[in-house]
């Protein structure tokens, strides 16, 4: 990726004044076309609790699944894969 196409992001939490946002941009962003996406900020009081109870599978399913393959091993031989040629 060339220097001109490098992705640079600026994240701010700001308060609107008269339904407007004024953002002071760094020099690297001041002379380029920008895309602006506005989301409401999540307050700390609104953050989901980290102690959320995870769902558990039914105990009747325990021991009913057997893995017969190595999940890490390639699915086919390297010489059969045409993308490497």
Buried (B, 14 or more C-beta within 10 A) or exposed (E): EEEEEEEEEEEEEEEEEEEEEEEEEEEEEEEEEEEEEEEEEEEEEEEEEEEEEEEEEEEEEEEEEEEEEEEEEEEEEEEEEEEEE
